[in-house]
Amino acid sequence: MRICRTVGSLHGTVKDQSFQNKKLLIVQPLDLEGQPAGDELIAIDMVSAGPDELVLVSKEGGGARIALDDPSCPAQCLIVGVIDDVNRSEDHREYPTD
């Protein structure tokens, strides 16, 4: 699982059948300080995430195929949760949410 921020969306008229009627979002992985960490990813939105929201992303293709009940789906990333708050107990710092 990765903490990410939604940074954009994708629209396409021609796509794999597995992606029909699925919302695709561009997400930026973040480190524990809330800073960008790595390349942006394309993820299927399973939870109706909005723009610029913190989200929990599962980046594991086998899990995506199971969750979508589609063994041939080429998906690798799924947005599985919207994060309301992150509190790191060891130092009591709040994660940047705005």
LOVEX-849519 format. One record per atom (N, C-alpha, C, O): atom name; residue number from 1; y, x, z. Coordinates in steps of 0.001 Angstrom, whole numbers, plus 524288, in hexadecimal, padded with zeros to 5 digits. Atoms other than C-alpha are relative to their C-alpha. Layout:
BEGIN
 at   i     v     u     w
 CA NUM     Y     X     Z
...
END
This chain:
BEGIN
 at   i     v     u     w
  N   1 7FB66 80346 80000
 CA   1 80000 80000 80000
  C   1 804DE 80376 80000
  O   1 804FB 807A9 80257
  N   2 7FB10 7FD2B 8005C
 CA   2 80DB7 80469 7FCFD
  C   2 80487 7FC4E 80113
  O   2 8045F 7F7B8 7FFA2
  N   3 7FB1D 802E7 7FF6E
 CA   3 81B20 7FFD6 80126
  C   3 80338 80129 7FB2A
  O   3 803FD 805B1 7F9C2
  N   4 7FCE9 7FF66 804C8
 CA   4 82352 7FD79 7F4F9
  C   4 804A3 7FC47 8002C
  O   4 804EA 7F8C7 80375
  N   5 7FB9D 8038A 800C5
 CA   5 82FF4 7F70B 7F0CA
  C   5 7FFC9 7FE0D 7FA68
  O   5 7FEF9 8011F 7F6CC
  N   6 7FFD8 80213 8054C
 CA   6 8309F 7EDE5 7E522
  C   6 8051D 801AF 7FD77
  O   6 80950 8012C 7FFC1
  N   7 7FB5B 7FE03 802A9
 CA   7 839F1 7F399 7DB22
  C   7 800B6 7FDB2 7FA8E
  O   7 80493 7FEDC 7F7F1
  N   8 7FF84 80255 80529
 CA   8 83782 7EBBD 7CECB
  C   8 7FB5B 7FC9C 7FEB6
  O   8 7F7BC 7FC14 801D5
  N   9 80453 80344 801BC
 CA   9 82EA6 7E2CA 7C727
  C   9 7FEB2 8013F 7FA5E
  O   9 801BE 803BF 7F79C
  N  10 801CF 7FF2B 80556
 CA  10 82701 7E31C 7BA85
  C  10 7FED0 7FAC2 7FD84
  O  10 7FCB8 7F73C 80007
  N  11 80146 804AE 80301
 CA  11 825E5 7D8BA 7B01E
  C  11 7FDCA 801D0 7FAD2
  O  11 7FFCC 8057D 7F875
  N  12 80246 7FE96 80506
 CA  12 81D50 7D969 7A425
  C  12 7FDA8 7FB41 7FD5B
  O  12 7FB46 7F7EF 7FFE4
  N  13 80236 8046A 802E1
 CA  13 81971 7CFF5 7998A
  C  13 7FA55 800F9 7FE89
  O  13 7F755 7FD46 7FDD9
  N  14 80568 7FEA3 80135
 CA  14 80CDE 7D73B 79661
  C  14 7FE01 80358 8047A
  O  14 8003A 80770 805AD
  N  15 8022B 7FD08 7FBA8
 CA  15 80477 7DBC3 7A1AF
  C  15 7FA3A 7FEC4 80098
  O  15 7F846 7FAF4 7FE67
  N  16 80588 800D8 7FEEF
 CA  16 7F67C 7DCE6 7A64A
  C  16 7FF4B 7FA9A 80263
  O  16 80286 7F8CB 80575
  N  17 80116 8054B 7FE10
 CA  17 7F06F 7CFB2 7A929
  C  17 80000 7FFCA 805FC
  O  17 80168 7FBCB 80841
  N  18 8001F 7FFD4 7FA45
 CA  18 7EEC5 7D3D9 7B763
  C  18 80565 7FF59 8026C
  O  18 805DE 7FDBF 806EE
  N  19 7FAB2 8004B 7FDF7
 CA  19 7FD90 7D426 7B8D2
  C  19 802C9 7FAED 7FEA7
  O  19 80750 7FA39 80020
  N  20 7FD9A 80504 80146
 CA  20 8002A 7C687 7B375
  C  20 8015B 7FD14 80509
  O  20 7FE32 7FCDF 808A7
  N  21 7FE1B 80306 7FB83
 CA  21 80806 7BE5E 7BD32
  C  21 8005E 80336 804FE
  O  21 8000D 8010A 80945
  N  22 7FF51 7FC98 7FB79
 CA  22 809BB 7CA12 7C640
  C  22 8057A 80258 7FFC5
  O  22 8074C 803E2 7FB98
  N  23 7FADA 7FD97 7FF9B
 CA  23 816F6 7CF16 7CAE3
  C  23 7FF42 805D8 800F0
  O  23 7FC9C 8076D 804A0
  N  24 80056 7FA56 7FF83
 CA  24 8183E 7DDC6 7C8F1
  C  24 80536 80221 801E0
  O  24 8094D 800ED 7FFA7
  N  25 7FB40 7FDAA 7FDD1
 CA  25 8220B 7E567 7D117
  C  25 7FF9D 805E8 7FFE8
  O  25 7FB5B 8081F 80035
  N  26 7FFA5 7FA54 7FF7D
 CA  26 8267D 7F37D 7D116
  C  26 8014F 80117 805B4
  O  26 80502 7FEE3 807D7
  N  27 7FF29 7FEB9 7FA7E
 CA  27 82596 7F942 7DEBD
  C  27 800AA 805E3 800A2
  O  27 7FE37 808F5 7FDDD
  N  28 7FF0D 7FA85 7FEC0
 CA  28 82A86 80624 7E447
  C  28 7FD65 8013D 80535
  O  28 7FF00 7FF20 80938
  N  29 80249 7FE6C 7FAFA
 CA  29 821A3 80C55 7EE91
  C  29 80413 802B4 80368
  O  29 80778 8057C 80172
  N  30 7FC5F 7FDB4 7FC3A
 CA  30 828F6 8107C 7FADD
  C  30 7FD05 80332 80400
  O  30 7F87E 80214 8052B
  N  31 80250 7FD22 7FBA7
 CA  31 8263F 81A8D 80552
  C  31 80142 7FD23 80515
  O  31 803B4 7F900 80500
  N  32 7FF22 802A3 7FAFA
 CA  32 826BA 81737 813C8
  C  32 805AD 8000F 801C3
  O  32 8070A 7FD8F 805A4
  N  33 7FA6C 8000C 7FEE0
 CA  33 8354C 81A10 813D9
  C  33 802DF 7FC2A 7FC77
  O  33 8079D 7FB85 7FCEF
  N  34 7FDA0 803C1 8038B
 CA  34 837AF 80FE8 80937
  C  34 8022C 8026A 7FB11
  O  34 804FD 7FFD3 7F827
  N  35 7FE25 7FD3E 804A2
 CA  35 83A73 81A0B 7FEA3
  C  35 7FBED 7FFC1 7FBA2
  O  35 7F740 7FF98 7FCBD
  N  36 803B8 8001A 80455
 CA  36 8345D 819A8 7F0FB
  C  36 7FC05 8046B 80072
  O  36 7FD59 808DA 801C1
  N  37 80440 7FC35 7FF8A
 CA  37 82738 8208C 7F0C5
  C  37 7FC44 7FF4A 7FB69
  O  37 7F88A 7FC45 7FBB7
  N  38 80379 80052 80483
 CA  38 82106 82242 7E388
  C  38 80215 7FC6D 7FBC8
  O  38 80655 7FA36 7FC30
  N  39 7FE85 80311 8048D
 CA  39 8216D 81B25 7D6AD
  C  39 7FF96 7FA27 80109
  O  39 7FC83 7F866 8044A
  N  40 8004D 805B2 7FFAA
 CA  40 823E6 80CA3 7D531
  C  40 7FAC4 7FE28 7FDE8
  O  40 7F855 800C2 7FAAE
  N  41 804F8 80250 8017F
 CA  41 817FD 803EC 7D37E
  C  41 800DF 7FA86 7FDE7
  O  41 804D7 7F812 7FF0F
  N  42 7FFFA 8056E 801B3
 CA  42 81539 7F71E 7CCA7
  C  42 7FBCE 7FD32 80325
  O  42 7F754 7FEF0 80354
  N  43 803A5 802C7 7FC9D
 CA  43 80ECF 7ED3B 7D5A5
  C  43 80015 7FA2F 7FED6
  O  43 80424 7F7FB 7FD7D
  N  44 80056 805AC 80072
 CA  44 80A06 7DF4A 7D492
  C  44 801CE 7FDA9 80529
  O  44 7FFEF 7FF26 80955
  N  45 7FDC8 8027D 7FB5A
 CA  45 811AB 7D6D4 7DE0F
  C  45 7FC92 7FB6E 801AF
  O  45 7FC5A 7F76F 7FF05
  N  46 80372 80415 7FDF2
 CA  46 80822 7CEC4 7E632
  C  46 802BF 7FC96 80416
  O  46 80082 7F8BC 805E4
  N  47 7FD81 80299 7FB8B
 CA  47 8123E 7CA26 7F038
  C  47 80584 7FDFA 7FEE3
  O  47 8084F 7FC90 80289
  N  48 7FAC9 801D8 80185
 CA  48 81E93 7C61E 7E8B0
  C  48 8045F 80345 80272
  O  48 80806 8012B 804C4
  N  49 7FBF6 7FC79 7FDFD
 CA  49 8268D 7D1FD 7EC99
  C  49 80501 7FF59 7FCDC
  O  49 804E2 7FDF0 7F843
  N  50 7FAEE 80070 8028F
 CA  50 834F3 7D1ED 7E969
  C  50 8023B 80551 7FE9B
  O  50 7FFD1 80957 7FFA9
  N  51 7FD7A 7FB17 80166
 CA  51 83E55 7DC2C 7E43C
  C  51 80191 80322 804D5
  O  51 8034E 800EF 808BD
  N  52 7FE55 7FC5E 7FBE5
 CA  52 840EE 7E80E 7ECDB
  C  52 7FD70 7FEEF 8054C
  O  52 7FFCE 7FFEA 8095E
  N  53 802C5 80109 7FB16
 CA  53 836C8 7E3F2 7F709
  C  53 7FC3C 8046F 8013B
  O  53 7FA19 806EF 7FDB9
  N  54 80423 7FC73 7FE4C
 CA  54 82E1C 7ECDA 7FF09
  C  54 7FADA 7FD14 7FF88
  O  54 7FA62 7F89D 80142
  N  55 8050E 8027D 800D4
 CA  55 82006 7EA04 7FB61
  C  55 7FB9D 803C0 80165
  O  55 7FC57 80880 8018A
  N  56 804BB 7FD04 7FF01
 CA  56 81263 7EE89 7FEC7
  C  56 7FCC2 7FFD5 7FB06
  O  56 7FB76 7FBA1 7F915
  N  57 802C5 7FF9D 804FB
 CA  57 80B10 7F35C 7F2C3
  C  57 7FAAA 8027F 800DC
  O  57 7FA33 806A0 80348
  N  58 80540 7FDCA 80020
 CA  58 7FC7E 7F57A 7F178
  C  58 7FF6D 802C2 7FAC5
  O  58 7FFF6 80058 7F6A6
  N  59 8007A 7FCEC 804D6
 CA  59 7FA58 80065 7E798
  C  59 7FA5B 801D6 7FF87
  O  59 7F91A 80669 80056
  N  60 8058C 7FED4 8007A
 CA  60 7EBD6 7FFB3 7E552
  C  60 7FDB2 7FC21 7FC1F
  O  60 7FD45 7F77B 7FD46
  N  61 801A9 80362 80448
 CA  61 7E667 7FA56 7D89F
  C  61 7FB6E 7FC77 80145
  O  61 7FB66 7F7EA 7FFB7
  N  62 80486 8033B 7FE9F
 CA  62 7D966 7F598 7DE19
  C  62 80191 7FB65 8035D
  O  62 7FFAD 7F70B 80294
  N  63 7FE12 8043E 7FCAF
 CA  63 7E054 7EDAB 7E882
  C  63 8031C 7FC04 7FCED
  O  63 802CC 7F756 7FDFD
  N  64 7FCF4 80398 8034D
 CA  64 7E982 7E7ED 7DE4B
  C  64 7FC5A 7FC7C 7FCE8
  O  64 7FD42 7F7C7 7FC86
  N  65 803B1 8032C 80308
 CA  65 7DE0F 7E37D 7D5F9
  C  65 7FD3D 7FBF8 80367
  O  65 7FC42 7F797 801AE
  N  66 8027B 803B8 7FC64
 CA  66 7D792 7DD32 7E1C5
  C  66 803DA 7FBB2 80173
  O  66 8027B 7F717 80146
  N  67 7FC15 803E5 7FE6B
 CA  67 7E425 7D66C 7E63B
  C  67 8013E 7FC3B 7FB95
  O  67 80231 7F79C 7FC86
  N  68 7FED1 80353 80481
 CA  68 7E693 7D144 7D885
  C  68 7FB28 7FD4F 7FDDA
  O  68 7FB87 7FA26 7FA40
  N  69 804FF 8022E 801BD
 CA  69 7D831 7CDA2 7D6D3
  C  69 7FF40 800CD 7FA25
  O  69 7FDBA 7FD3D 7F74C
  N  70 8005A 7FEAD 8058A
 CA  70 7D838 7D49D 7C9B4
  C  70 7FE11 8059C 7FF7D
  O  70 80130 80942 7FFC5
  N  71 80227 7FAB3 80029
 CA  71 7CEFC 7E049 7C846
  C  71 801E2 80353 7FB6F
  O  71 8012A 80814 7FB7F
  N  72 7FE25 7FCF5 8047A
 CA  72 7D519 7E449 7BB4B
  C  72 805E9 800D6 80009
  O  72 80808 8031E 7FC5F
  N  73 7FA4F 7FF8D 7FFB8
 CA  73 7E35C 7E3C8 7BFA7
  C  73 801A3 805C1 8006B
  O  73 7FF89 8089E 803A8
  N  74 7FE44 7FA91 7FFD2
 CA  74 7EA7D 7F0B1 7BCFC
  C  74 8040E 8011C 80446
  O  74 8065A 80555 80451
  N  75 7FC03 7FF4C 7FBEC
 CA  75 7F375 7EEDC 7C8E5
  C  75 7FE62 80430 803E6
  O  75 7F9C3 804E2 8050B
  N  76 800E9 7FC28 7FBEA
 CA  76 7F4C8 7F9A0 7D2DC
  C  76 802FC 7FEAA 80500
  O  76 8012A 7FFE4 80947
  N  77 7FCAB 800FB 7FB77
 CA  77 7FFAD 7F4CC 7DBEA
  C  77 80107 7FA2F 800B6
  O  77 8020C 7F75B 7FCF5
  N  78 7FEBC 80561 7FE9B
 CA  78 801AF 7E7E3 7E2E7
  C  78 803F8 80001 80466
  O  78 80387 80311 80814
  N  79 7FC88 800EB 7FB8E
 CA  79 80D00 7E38E 7EB63
  C  79 7FD47 7FBF3 8035D
  O  79 7FC70 7F785 801B0
  N  80 80313 8036A 7FC9D
 CA  80 805D2 7DDA1 7F6E6
  C  80 80301 7FDFE 804BC
  O  80 800EB 7FAE5 807C3
  N  81 7FCEC 801E5 7FB9C
 CA  81 810C4 7DB6F 800B6
  C  81 805BC 80157 7FF74
  O  81 80727 80539 7FCFE
  N  82 7FA6B 7FEF3 7FF97
 CA  82 81F5F 7DA91 802E6
  C  82 800ED 801E2 80595
  O  82 7FF46 7FF5B 80954
  N  83 7FF23 7FD9D 7FADC
 CA  83 823CC 7E342 80E28
  C  83 80522 7FE0D 8023E
  O  83 8093E 7FEA8 7FFD3
  N  84 7FB4C 801D7 7FD5E
 CA  84 82D67 7DD23 8179F
  C  84 80279 80445 80359
  O  84 80741 80493 803C5
  N  85 7FDF9 7FC21 7FC5B
 CA  85 82EA4 7E893 820FC
  C  85 7FBFE 80456 8009F
  O  85 7F74B 80355 80092
  N  86 80357 7FB8E 7FEC8
 CA  86 8291E 7F623 82369
  C  86 80268 802B8 804AF
  O  86 80702 8041E 8049E
  N  87 7FE2C 7FD58 7FB4E
 CA  87 82A45 7FC40 830CE
  C  87 7FC16 80436 80152
  O  87 7F7A7 80311 802CA
  N  88 80364 7FB9C 7FEBF
 CA  88 82498 809BF 832DC
  C  88 80055 80106 805DA
  O  88 80457 802D6 807CC
  N  89 7FFE0 7FFDF 7FA47
 CA  89 820E2 809C0 84132
  C  89 800CB 80576 8023F
  O  89 802D9 805EE 80691
  N  90 7FF84 7FAD3 7FDB0
 CA  90 8209C 8188F 842FE
  C  90 8059E 801CD 800AA
  O  90 806B9 8051A 803FB
  N  91 7FAA2 7FE4A 7FF64
 CA  91 82F31 819EC 8411D
  C  91 803D8 7FB6A 80026
  O  91 80890 7FC3B 8008E
  N  92 7FCE6 804CA 7FF74
 CA  92 8342A 80BCF 8417C
  C  92 80467 7FF85 7FC02
  O  92 80849 7FCDC 7FCFB
  N  93 7FC20 80098 80422
 CA  93 83BD9 80D55 834D2
  C  93 7FEAE 7FB4C 7FCBD
  O  93 7FA1D 7FA28 7FBC3
  N  94 800C5 80483 8037A
 CA  94 83DBB 8016D 82C6A
  C  94 7FFC5 801E6 7FA66
  O  94 802A7 80572 7F8E9
  N  95 8007E 7FECB 80586
 CA  95 839A4 8023A 81E38
  C  95 80476 7FD65 7FD19
  O  95 805B6 7F8E8 7FE4B
  N  96 7FB9F 8026D 802CF
 CA  96 844F4 7FFCA 814BF
  C  96 7FE1E 7FB65 7FCB8
  O  96 7FAC8 7FC13 7F954
  N  97 801AD 804A4 802DA
 CA  97 84378 7F1E5 80F91
  C  97 80453 7FDE7 7FC77
  O  97 8038F 7F9E3 7F9EF
  N  98 7FBDE 801EF 8037E
 CA  98 85059 7F067 8084A
  C  98 80162 803EC 7FBEC
  O  98 804C8 802ED 7F8AB
END
